[in-house]
Amino acid sequence: MALHIKRVYEPKEDRDGTRILVDRLWPRGLKKQEAAVDVWLKEIAPSPALRRWFGHDPAKWSEFQRRYCDELKKNSSAVEELGRRIGESDDVTLLYAAKDPHHNHAIVLQRFIGDN
């Protein structure tokens, strides 16, 4: 099983497997057909308060990772649902809309799932 992450605005590829959108909000300017999302798990995304606090500021990255992992530990139903979806497919791609490929919640989520 391979667990990838990818920006939702990038074209769908065969290696993506099951495409799971892990953002709370639908990506701006993207039609559902273009996104080719198989599953949208809003509940796995960071809370609105944490998302606003982070604001994609790289200076807050370390603390954001810690806080988001704390949220994930308390959000067992969403984590279990994601785990179930991952278990149903050989390849899974977590989709996110953030512009920064190095500082986004999908990276944290991918590590969290890999560690648990």
TORPABA-809196 format. One record per residue: x, y, z of N, C-alpha, C in turn; residue number from 1. Coordinates in nm, 3 decimals. Example, Ala and Ser with C-alpha at 12.3 -4.5 7.8 and 13.67 -1.06 7.14 Angstrom:
! TORPABA-809196
@nxx: 1.319&nyy: -0.569&nzz: 0.780&caxx: 1.230&cayy: -0.450&cazz: 0.780&cxx: 1.320&cyy: -0.330&czz: 0.780&num: 1
@nxx: 1.285&nyy: -0.225&nzz: 0.708&caxx: 1.367&cayy: -0.106&cazz: 0.714&cxx: 1.290&cyy: 0.003&czz: 0.787&num: 2
***
This chain:
! TORPABA-809196
@nxx: 0.085&nyy: -0.118&nzz: 0.000&caxx: 0.000&cayy: 0.000&cazz: 0.000&cxx: 0.089&cyy: 0.124&czz: 0.000&num: 1
@nxx: 0.055&nyy: 0.218&nzz: -0.084&caxx: 0.128&cayy: 0.344&cazz: -0.090&cxx: 0.033&cyy: 0.457&czz: -0.052&num: 2
@nxx: 0.081&nyy: 0.547&nzz: 0.033&caxx: 0.002&cayy: 0.662&cazz: 0.075&cxx: 0.074&cyy: 0.787&czz: 0.026&num: 3
@nxx: 0.014&nyy: 0.852&nzz: -0.074&caxx: 0.074&cayy: 0.971&cazz: -0.135&cxx: -0.001&cyy: 1.095&czz: -0.088&num: 4
@nxx: 0.061&nyy: 1.210&nzz: -0.109&caxx: -0.009&cayy: 1.337&cazz: -0.092&cxx: 0.011&cyy: 1.417&czz: -0.220&num: 5
@nxx: -0.088&nyy: 1.501&nzz: -0.247&caxx: -0.085&cayy: 1.574&cazz: -0.374&cxx: -0.179&cyy: 1.693&czz: -0.364&num: 6
@nxx: -0.143&nyy: 1.798&nzz: -0.432&caxx: -0.231&cayy: 1.914&cazz: -0.441&cxx: -0.351&cyy: 1.878&czz: -0.528&num: 7
@nxx: -0.468&nyy: 1.910&nzz: -0.484&caxx: -0.591&cayy: 1.872&cazz: -0.553&cxx: -0.601&cyy: 1.935&czz: -0.692&num: 8
@nxx: -0.531&nyy: 2.043&nzz: -0.714&caxx: -0.534&cayy: 2.111&cazz: -0.844&cxx: -0.448&cyy: 2.041&czz: -0.949&num: 9
@nxx: -0.365&nyy: 1.947&nzz: -0.907&caxx: -0.283&cayy: 1.871&cazz: -1.003&cxx: -0.370&cyy: 1.766&czz: -1.072&num: 10
@nxx: -0.338&nyy: 1.732&nzz: -1.196&caxx: -0.420&cayy: 1.634&cazz: -1.269&cxx: -0.418&cyy: 1.496&czz: -1.203&num: 11
@nxx: -0.527&nyy: 1.426&nzz: -1.220&caxx: -0.538&cayy: 1.289&cazz: -1.172&cxx: -0.443&cyy: 1.199&czz: -1.251&num: 12
@nxx: -0.379&nyy: 1.106&nzz: -1.180&caxx: -0.290&cayy: 1.009&cazz: -1.243&cxx: -0.333&cyy: 0.869&czz: -1.200&num: 13
@nxx: -0.298&nyy: 0.769&nzz: -1.280&caxx: -0.334&cayy: 0.632&cazz: -1.246&cxx: -0.277&cyy: 0.589&czz: -1.112&num: 14
@nxx: -0.156&nyy: 0.633&nzz: -1.079&caxx: -0.091&cayy: 0.591&cazz: -0.954&cxx: -0.157&cyy: 0.652&czz: -0.830&num: 15
@nxx: -0.248&nyy: 0.748&nzz: -0.849&caxx: -0.316&cayy: 0.810&cazz: -0.734&cxx: -0.400&cyy: 0.709&czz: -0.656&num: 16
@nxx: -0.458&nyy: 0.614&nzz: -0.723&caxx: -0.548&cayy: 0.522&cazz: -0.655&cxx: -0.671&cyy: 0.597&czz: -0.606&num: 17
@nxx: -0.715&nyy: 0.565&nzz: -0.486&caxx: -0.828&cayy: 0.634&cazz: -0.425&cxx: -0.786&cyy: 0.774&czz: -0.385&num: 18
@nxx: -0.859&nyy: 0.873&nzz: -0.431&caxx: -0.826&cayy: 1.014&cazz: -0.404&cxx: -0.916&cyy: 1.066&czz: -0.293&num: 19
@nxx: -0.854&nyy: 1.102&nzz: -0.180&caxx: -0.928&cayy: 1.147&cazz: -0.063&cxx: -0.895&cyy: 1.293&czz: -0.033&num: 20
@nxx: -0.994&nyy: 1.379&nzz: -0.044&caxx: -0.977&cayy: 1.520&cazz: -0.011&cxx: -0.981&cyy: 1.534&czz: 0.141&num: 21
@nxx: -0.877&nyy: 1.593&nzz: 0.199&caxx: -0.867&cayy: 1.603&cazz: 0.345&cxx: -0.876&cyy: 1.749&czz: 0.392&num: 22
@nxx: -0.940&nyy: 1.833&nzz: 0.315&caxx: -0.962&cayy: 1.974&cazz: 0.352&cxx: -1.105&cyy: 1.991&czz: 0.403&num: 23
@nxx: -1.122&nyy: 2.084&nzz: 0.494&caxx: -1.255&cayy: 2.113&cazz: 0.549&cxx: -1.340&cyy: 2.190&czz: 0.448&num: 24
@nxx: -1.275&nyy: 2.273&nzz: 0.367&caxx: -1.346&cayy: 2.355&cazz: 0.268&cxx: -1.318&cyy: 2.303&czz: 0.128&num: 25
@nxx: -1.417&nyy: 2.314&nzz: 0.040&caxx: -1.396&cayy: 2.272&cazz: -0.098&cxx: -1.295&cyy: 2.368&czz: -0.162&num: 26
@nxx: -1.202&nyy: 2.317&nzz: -0.242&caxx: -1.100&cayy: 2.401&cazz: -0.306&cxx: -1.160&cyy: 2.507&czz: -0.397&num: 27
@nxx: -1.111&nyy: 2.627&nzz: -0.381&caxx: -1.161&cayy: 2.741&cazz: -0.457&cxx: -1.143&cyy: 2.723&czz: -0.608&num: 28
@nxx: -1.249&nyy: 2.751&nzz: -0.680&caxx: -1.243&cayy: 2.753&cazz: -0.825&cxx: -1.232&cyy: 2.617&czz: -0.892&num: 29
@nxx: -1.252&nyy: 2.511&nzz: -0.818&caxx: -1.236&cayy: 2.377&cazz: -0.873&cxx: -1.371&cyy: 2.307&czz: -0.879&num: 30
@nxx: -1.407&nyy: 2.262&nzz: -0.998&caxx: -1.532&cayy: 2.189&cazz: -1.014&cxx: -1.512&cyy: 2.046&czz: -0.964&num: 31
@nxx: -1.617&nyy: 1.988&nzz: -0.912&caxx: -1.608&cayy: 1.852&cazz: -0.856&cxx: -1.560&cyy: 1.751&czz: -0.958&num: 32
@nxx: -1.604&nyy: 1.762&nzz: -1.081&caxx: -1.562&cayy: 1.668&cazz: -1.184&cxx: -1.412&cyy: 1.682&czz: -1.212&num: 33
@nxx: -1.362&nyy: 1.804&nzz: -1.214&caxx: -1.219&cayy: 1.828&cazz: -1.238&cxx: -1.133&cyy: 1.774&czz: -1.125&num: 34
@nxx: -1.184&nyy: 1.780&nzz: -1.004&caxx: -1.106&cayy: 1.737&cazz: -0.888&cxx: -1.089&cyy: 1.586&czz: -0.882&num: 35
@nxx: -1.182&nyy: 1.513&nzz: -0.939&caxx: -1.178&cayy: 1.367&cazz: -0.939&cxx: -1.156&cyy: 1.311&czz: -0.799&num: 36
@nxx: -1.230&nyy: 1.363&nzz: -0.703&caxx: -1.222&cayy: 1.319&cazz: -0.563&cxx: -1.314&cyy: 1.199&czz: -0.545&num: 37
@nxx: -1.260&nyy: 1.093&nzz: -0.485&caxx: -1.341&cayy: 0.975&cazz: -0.456&cxx: -1.413&cyy: 0.989&czz: -0.323&num: 38
@nxx: -1.345&nyy: 1.049&nzz: -0.226&caxx: -1.399&cayy: 1.064&cazz: -0.091&cxx: -1.357&cyy: 1.201&czz: -0.038&num: 39
@nxx: -1.449&nyy: 1.268&nzz: 0.029&caxx: -1.416&cayy: 1.396&cazz: 0.093&cxx: -1.435&cyy: 1.378&czz: 0.243&num: 40
@nxx: -1.325&nyy: 1.376&nzz: 0.317&caxx: -1.329&cayy: 1.360&cazz: 0.463&cxx: -1.298&cyy: 1.494&czz: 0.530&num: 41
@nxx: -1.398&nyy: 1.578&nzz: 0.540&caxx: -1.383&cayy: 1.711&cazz: 0.600&cxx: -1.339&cyy: 1.702&czz: 0.746&num: 42
@nxx: -1.390&nyy: 1.602&nzz: 0.817&caxx: -1.370&cayy: 1.591&cazz: 0.961&cxx: -1.225&cyy: 1.565&czz: 1.001&num: 43
@nxx: -1.141&nyy: 1.519&nzz: 0.906&caxx: -1.001&cayy: 1.487&cazz: 0.936&cxx: -0.913&cyy: 1.612&czz: 0.928&num: 44
@nxx: -0.965&nyy: 1.718&nzz: 0.870&caxx: -0.889&cayy: 1.842&cazz: 0.853&cxx: -0.869&cyy: 1.913&czz: 0.988&num: 45
@nxx: -0.771&nyy: 2.002&nzz: 0.996&caxx: -0.753&cayy: 2.080&cazz: 1.118&cxx: -0.880&cyy: 2.160&czz: 1.150&num: 46
@nxx: -0.901&nyy: 2.185&nzz: 1.276&caxx: -1.017&cayy: 2.265&cazz: 1.317&cxx: -1.007&cyy: 2.405&czz: 1.255&num: 47
@nxx: -1.121&nyy: 2.470&nzz: 1.237&caxx: -1.117&cayy: 2.607&cazz: 1.183&cxx: -1.028&cyy: 2.700&czz: 1.265&num: 48
@nxx: -1.033&nyy: 2.686&nzz: 1.396&caxx: -0.950&cayy: 2.773&cazz: 1.482&cxx: -0.801&cyy: 2.748&czz: 1.457&num: 49
@nxx: -0.761&nyy: 2.621&nzz: 1.448&caxx: -0.620&cayy: 2.590&cazz: 1.423&cxx: -0.578&cyy: 2.636&czz: 1.284&num: 50
@nxx: -0.663&nyy: 2.616&nzz: 1.187&caxx: -0.632&cayy: 2.658&cazz: 1.050&cxx: -0.611&cyy: 2.810&czz: 1.043&num: 51
@nxx: -0.700&nyy: 2.885&nzz: 1.109&caxx: -0.686&cayy: 3.032&cazz: 1.110&cxx: -0.559&cyy: 3.073&czz: 1.183&num: 52
@nxx: -0.531&nyy: 3.009&nzz: 1.298&caxx: -0.411&cayy: 3.043&cazz: 1.375&cxx: -0.285&cyy: 3.019&czz: 1.291&num: 53
@nxx: -0.277&nyy: 2.905&nzz: 1.224&caxx: -0.159&cayy: 2.871&cazz: 1.145&cxx: -0.142&cyy: 2.967&czz: 1.027&num: 54
@nxx: -0.247&nyy: 2.989&nzz: 0.952&caxx: -0.241&cayy: 3.081&cazz: 0.839&cxx: -0.131&cyy: 3.050&czz: 0.739&num: 55
@nxx: -0.087&nyy: 2.925&nzz: 0.735&caxx: 0.021&cayy: 2.881&cazz: 0.644&cxx: 0.150&cyy: 2.960&czz: 0.665&num: 56
@nxx: 0.175&nyy: 3.000&nzz: 0.789&caxx: 0.297&cayy: 3.072&cazz: 0.825&cxx: 0.405&cyy: 2.969&czz: 0.860&num: 57
@nxx: 0.510&nyy: 2.957&nzz: 0.778&caxx: 0.615&cayy: 2.858&cazz: 0.805&cxx: 0.680&cyy: 2.874&czz: 0.943&num: 58
@nxx: 0.677&nyy: 2.993&nzz: 0.999&caxx: 0.734&cayy: 3.015&cazz: 1.132&cxx: 0.654&cyy: 2.941&czz: 1.240&num: 59
@nxx: 0.529&nyy: 2.910&nzz: 1.212&caxx: 0.442&cayy: 2.839&cazz: 1.307&cxx: 0.435&cyy: 2.688&czz: 1.279&num: 60
@nxx: 0.513&nyy: 2.640&nzz: 1.184&caxx: 0.503&cayy: 2.504&cazz: 1.136&cxx: 0.520&cyy: 2.400&czz: 1.246&num: 61
@nxx: 0.624&nyy: 2.411&nzz: 1.326&caxx: 0.649&cayy: 2.311&cazz: 1.432&cxx: 0.533&cyy: 2.303&czz: 1.530&num: 62
@nxx: 0.486&nyy: 2.418&nzz: 1.573&caxx: 0.375&cayy: 2.420&cazz: 1.668&cxx: 0.246&cyy: 2.372&czz: 1.603&num: 63
@nxx: 0.225&nyy: 2.407&nzz: 1.476&caxx: 0.107&cayy: 2.359&cazz: 1.405&cxx: 0.105&cyy: 2.206&czz: 1.401&num: 64
@nxx: 0.219&nyy: 2.146&nzz: 1.369&caxx: 0.227&cayy: 2.000&cazz: 1.362&cxx: 0.188&cyy: 1.938&czz: 1.496&num: 65
@nxx: 0.239&nyy: 1.992&nzz: 1.605&caxx: 0.208&cayy: 1.940&cazz: 1.738&cxx: 0.058&cyy: 1.953&czz: 1.767&num: 66
@nxx: 0.004&nyy: 2.071&nzz: 1.742&caxx: -0.138&cayy: 2.095&cazz: 1.771&cxx: -0.230&cyy: 2.008&czz: 1.684&num: 67
@nxx: -0.194&nyy: 1.994&nzz: 1.558&caxx: -0.278&cayy: 1.913&cazz: 1.469&cxx: -0.273&cyy: 1.766&czz: 1.510&num: 68
@nxx: -0.158&nyy: 1.717&nzz: 1.547&caxx: -0.149&cayy: 1.577&cazz: 1.596&cxx: -0.233&cyy: 1.559&czz: 1.721&num: 69
@nxx: -0.233&nyy: 1.658&nzz: 1.809&caxx: -0.318&cayy: 1.652&cazz: 1.928&cxx: -0.465&cyy: 1.644&czz: 1.888&num: 70
@nxx: -0.505&nyy: 1.723&nzz: 1.789&caxx: -0.644&cayy: 1.716&cazz: 1.741&cxx: -0.675&cyy: 1.579&czz: 1.683&num: 71
@nxx: -0.583&nyy: 1.524&nzz: 1.607&caxx: -0.606&cayy: 1.393&cazz: 1.546&cxx: -0.621&cyy: 1.284&czz: 1.652&num: 72
@nxx: -0.543&nyy: 1.292&nzz: 1.759&caxx: -0.553&cayy: 1.193&cazz: 1.867&cxx: -0.690&cyy: 1.197&czz: 1.934&num: 73
@nxx: -0.752&nyy: 1.314&nzz: 1.935&caxx: -0.883&cayy: 1.330&cazz: 1.997&cxx: -0.998&cyy: 1.304&czz: 1.898&num: 74
@nxx: -0.964&nyy: 1.289&nzz: 1.771&caxx: -1.064&cayy: 1.272&cazz: 1.666&cxx: -1.061&cyy: 1.129&czz: 1.612&num: 75
@nxx: -1.078&nyy: 1.034&nzz: 1.701&caxx: -1.061&cayy: 0.893&cazz: 1.664&cxx: -1.158&cyy: 0.847&czz: 1.556&num: 76
@nxx: -1.279&nyy: 0.898&nzz: 1.555&caxx: -1.375&cayy: 0.851&cazz: 1.453&cxx: -1.329&cyy: 0.889&czz: 1.312&num: 77
@nxx: -1.279&nyy: 1.010&nzz: 1.294&caxx: -1.231&cayy: 1.052&cazz: 1.162&cxx: -1.105&cyy: 0.976&czz: 1.123&num: 78
@nxx: -1.016&nyy: 0.956&nzz: 1.220&caxx: -0.892&cayy: 0.881&cazz: 1.193&cxx: -0.925&cyy: 0.737&czz: 1.156&num: 79
@nxx: -1.020&nyy: 0.677&nzz: 1.227&caxx: -1.061&cayy: 0.540&cazz: 1.196&cxx: -1.125&cyy: 0.531&czz: 1.058&num: 80
@nxx: -1.206&nyy: 0.630&nzz: 1.023&caxx: -1.268&cayy: 0.633&cazz: 0.891&cxx: -1.162&cyy: 0.643&czz: 0.782&num: 81
@nxx: -1.064&nyy: 0.729&nzz: 0.801&caxx: -0.956&cayy: 0.741&cazz: 0.704&cxx: -0.878&cyy: 0.610&czz: 0.695&num: 82
@nxx: -0.849&nyy: 0.550&nzz: 0.809&caxx: -0.779&cayy: 0.421&cazz: 0.810&cxx: -0.856&cyy: 0.313&czz: 0.735&num: 83
@nxx: -0.987&nyy: 0.311&nzz: 0.753&caxx: -1.071&cayy: 0.215&cazz: 0.682&cxx: -1.063&cyy: 0.238&czz: 0.531&num: 84
@nxx: -1.072&nyy: 0.363&nzz: 0.490&caxx: -1.065&cayy: 0.396&cazz: 0.347&cxx: -0.929&cyy: 0.359&czz: 0.289&num: 85
@nxx: -0.824&nyy: 0.383&nzz: 0.365&caxx: -0.689&cayy: 0.348&cazz: 0.320&cxx: -0.676&cyy: 0.197&czz: 0.305&num: 86
@nxx: -0.733&nyy: 0.123&nzz: 0.398&caxx: -0.726&cayy: -0.022&cazz: 0.395&cxx: -0.799&cyy: -0.086&czz: 0.279&num: 87
@nxx: -0.890&nyy: -0.012&nzz: 0.217&caxx: -0.969&cayy: -0.064&cazz: 0.106&cxx: -0.899&cyy: -0.054&czz: -0.028&num: 88
@nxx: -0.784&nyy: 0.008&nzz: -0.034&caxx: -0.718&cayy: 0.035&cazz: -0.162&cxx: -0.568&cyy: 0.010&czz: -0.153&num: 89
@nxx: -0.510&nyy: -0.028&nzz: -0.266&caxx: -0.364&cayy: -0.047&cazz: -0.270&cxx: -0.292&cyy: 0.087&czz: -0.268&num: 90
@nxx: -0.344&nyy: 0.184&nzz: -0.339&caxx: -0.285&cayy: 0.317&cazz: -0.345&cxx: -0.388&cyy: 0.420&czz: -0.303&num: 91
@nxx: -0.344&nyy: 0.515&nzz: -0.222&caxx: -0.431&cayy: 0.622&cazz: -0.175&cxx: -0.353&cyy: 0.753&czz: -0.186&num: 92
@nxx: -0.423&nyy: 0.857&nzz: -0.230&caxx: -0.363&cayy: 0.989&cazz: -0.235&cxx: -0.448&cyy: 1.084&czz: -0.153&num: 93
@nxx: -0.383&nyy: 1.148&nzz: -0.055&caxx: -0.448&cayy: 1.252&cazz: 0.025&cxx: -0.435&cyy: 1.383&czz: -0.050&num: 94
@nxx: -0.547&nyy: 1.445&nzz: -0.078&caxx: -0.549&cayy: 1.569&cazz: -0.154&cxx: -0.567&cyy: 1.689&czz: -0.064&num: 95
@nxx: -0.493&nyy: 1.795&nzz: -0.092&caxx: -0.502&cayy: 1.920&cazz: -0.016&cxx: -0.500&cyy: 2.036&czz: -0.114&num: 96
@nxx: -0.546&nyy: 2.153&nzz: -0.072&caxx: -0.551&cayy: 2.269&cazz: -0.161&cxx: -0.442&cyy: 2.372&czz: -0.134&num: 97
@nxx: -0.377&nyy: 2.366&nzz: -0.021&caxx: -0.277&cayy: 2.466&cazz: 0.016&cxx: -0.172&cyy: 2.483&czz: -0.093&num: 98
@nxx: -0.121&nyy: 2.603&nzz: -0.107&caxx: -0.020&cayy: 2.632&cazz: -0.209&cxx: 0.119&cyy: 2.582&czz: -0.170&num: 99
@nxx: 0.148&nyy: 2.578&nzz: -0.042&caxx: 0.281&cayy: 2.542&cazz: 0.005&cxx: 0.295&cyy: 2.389&czz: 0.015&num: 100
@nxx: 0.377&nyy: 2.328&nzz: -0.069&caxx: 0.390&cayy: 2.182&cazz: -0.066&cxx: 0.473&cyy: 2.130&czz: 0.052&num: 101
@nxx: 0.536&nyy: 2.220&nzz: 0.127&caxx: 0.622&cayy: 2.179&cazz: 0.238&cxx: 0.563&cyy: 2.207&czz: 0.376&num: 102
@nxx: 0.459&nyy: 2.288&nzz: 0.381&caxx: 0.397&cayy: 2.325&cazz: 0.509&cxx: 0.246&cyy: 2.319&czz: 0.496&num: 103
@nxx: 0.192&nyy: 2.197&nzz: 0.499&caxx: 0.046&cayy: 2.182&cazz: 0.493&cxx: 0.005&cyy: 2.061&czz: 0.577&num: 104
@nxx: -0.122&nyy: 2.057&nzz: 0.612&caxx: -0.170&cayy: 1.955&cazz: 0.704&cxx: -0.166&cyy: 1.814&czz: 0.646&num: 105
@nxx: -0.168&nyy: 1.799&nzz: 0.514&caxx: -0.163&cayy: 1.665&cazz: 0.454&cxx: -0.030&cyy: 1.595&czz: 0.486&num: 106
@nxx: 0.077&nyy: 1.671&nzz: 0.496&caxx: 0.208&cayy: 1.615&cazz: 0.535&cxx: 0.199&cyy: 1.559&czz: 0.676&num: 107
@nxx: 0.141&nyy: 1.636&nzz: 0.765&caxx: 0.127&cayy: 1.593&cazz: 0.905&cxx: 0.038&cyy: 1.470&czz: 0.911&num: 108
@nxx: -0.070&nyy: 1.471&nzz: 0.838&caxx: -0.165&cayy: 1.360&cazz: 0.838&cxx: -0.099&cyy: 1.233&czz: 0.782&num: 109
@nxx: -0.023&nyy: 1.244&nzz: 0.677&caxx: 0.046&cayy: 1.130&cazz: 0.619&cxx: 0.143&cyy: 1.069&czz: 0.722&num: 110
@nxx: 0.218&nyy: 1.152&nzz: 0.791&caxx: 0.311&cayy: 1.102&cazz: 0.896&cxx: 0.234&cyy: 1.038&czz: 1.011&num: 111
@nxx: 0.127&nyy: 1.104&nzz: 1.052&caxx: 0.046&cayy: 1.054&cazz: 1.164&cxx: -0.009&cyy: 0.915&czz: 1.132&num: 112
@nxx: -0.063&nyy: 0.898&nzz: 1.013&caxx: -0.118&cayy: 0.769&cazz: 0.971&cxx: -0.006&cyy: 0.665&czz: 0.966&num: 113
@nxx: 0.108&nyy: 0.704&nzz: 0.913&caxx: 0.222&cayy: 0.611&cazz: 0.902&cxx: 0.275&cyy: 0.568&czz: 1.037&num: 114
@nxx: 0.264&nyy: 0.655&nzz: 1.137&caxx: 0.315&cayy: 0.624&cazz: 1.271&cxx: 0.216&cyy: 0.542&czz: 1.354&num: 115
@nxx: 0.090&nyy: 0.539&nzz: 1.312&caxx: -0.014&cayy: 0.472&cazz: 1.392&cxx: -0.070&cyy: 0.350&czz: 1.326&num: 116
***
